[in-house]
């Protein structure tokens, strides 16, 4: 199952980009033998200032056709890392070819896009900058692959 992170905004070079690249490499290396990956990052940018509806259109175009859609939303469900790993495994085992995680811009996701999501996922009750949300998501994707592979990375 291919995994896509579709996010609003361009990530500049710096520590966040380095962390995302590191966790992406780790996910690909650990996930491939498990039928997970590759992990790709699709960035969109609304240069015309159309707000959340325009961002939603750009995100929708970046989504693979037929992908399972997971919206990151502060009002979504909070999962433990093992529960998140089980969710990915269930999607994979159900034969889903693509899973797409969408991260909105500074103002979040358009409600119409969130309503279309198969799953709404929260990274916790606190609000995180959207660039850090990418780091946290890619780390959790790698952690999920590590849990499924039985590696000692997750120590719970």
N, C-alpha and C positions, 0 to 999 in steps of 0.2 A: 504494500500500500504506500503510494507516494504521499508525502506530507508537505503541505504548503503553508507558509505564513504570509498572509496578505495584509499589508499595513499601510496606513496613510503616513506620508512623510518620507523624506530621504535621510538615511542614516549617514552621517559624516564620519570620516576617519576619526578614530579615538577609542577609548577603552570599551565603550558599549559595542562598537563594531568588532573589536578584537574578541570580546567574549562571545558574541553571537557566532563569529566564524569558528571559534574553538568548539563551542557546543554543537554546532552543525557538523563539524568533522567527526566529533565523538559519536553523535547520533548516527551518522552514516556508517561509520565503522562498526558500531555495536548493533544497529538495527538491520542492516542488510541481511545477515544470516537468519534473521527472524521474520523476514518479509516486510520490513519497514524501511522506507526510504526510496529515493533520496529525499532530503529535506531542502526545500528551496524557499527563498525569500523573494516575494514580489512586492515592490514598493510602488505606490501611486501618489501622485501629488496634484492637488487641485490648484492650478495656477490662476484660475479665473475668480477664485473667491466665492464659489457657489455654496459653501457650507456643507453641512452633513449630507443633504440630498445629492450633491454633486460628488462628494467623496464616496457615497454608497454606489453610485453608478460606476465610478472608476474601479472600486473594489469588486463589483459584480463582474465587470469585464475581465478582471485578473483571475477570477475563480475558474478552475478547471470544470468543464461541463460534467454534471452528475456527482460532483464532490460532496461528501458529507460536510456540512457547514457547522463550524463551532465559532460562535461570537464571543469574544472576550468582553464582558460587561460586568460592572460592579454589582449589579443586581442578580447576576447569574448564580449558579450552583457552585459551592466551594467543595472541592474534592481533595482527599488526601493523595499523596503521590502514588501509593499502591492502587487506589481507586482510579486514578487517571491512567495508570498503566493498563489496568483491566479494561477500561473504556477503549483505548487504542487497540488492544488485543481483540476485543469483541468486534470492532469495526473491521479489522483485518480478517478475522475468522469468518465474518459474514460476507466476505468477498468484495468489500468496497475497495475500489482501485485508488481513490484519492480522498484525503481528508484535508480540509482547508480551515485554518484558524484565521479569523479576521480581527484586526486591531485598528480601532478608529484613531482619529487625530486627537488634538488637545481637548475637543469638545465631545469626544466619544463617537459612537456609531449612530447612524440614522435609525430611528425606531422601525422603519419598514424593513431594513436589512436584518436587524436583530430579530424581528418577528419571523423571518424566513429560516432562521437558524435551526438546525436539528438539536443543538445543545447550546445553552448559554452558560459560560464558564466564568467564574470570578477568581481572581488571584488573591482574594482576601477582602476584608471589609474596608481596608484603606484604599485610597485612590493612588495609583502609581503613574508617573510620567509615561507617556506612550513609548518612549525609547527604552525605558527600563522594563516595561512590560514585555518587550521583545526579548530582552535578555532573560527575564524570568521564564517566559514560555519556552525558549529554546533549551534552557537548562532543564526544565521539567520534561521536555520531550526526550532529552538524553537520559535523564533519570528514569523515565518510564522504560526506555529500551534496556537500560542497565538492570532494572528490576526484572523485566521479562527474561533477560539473558542469565539472571542469577549471579551477577557480578557483585562484589562487595561494596560498590559505590554507595548504594543506599543502605544506611545503617539504622534501621528502625526495629 
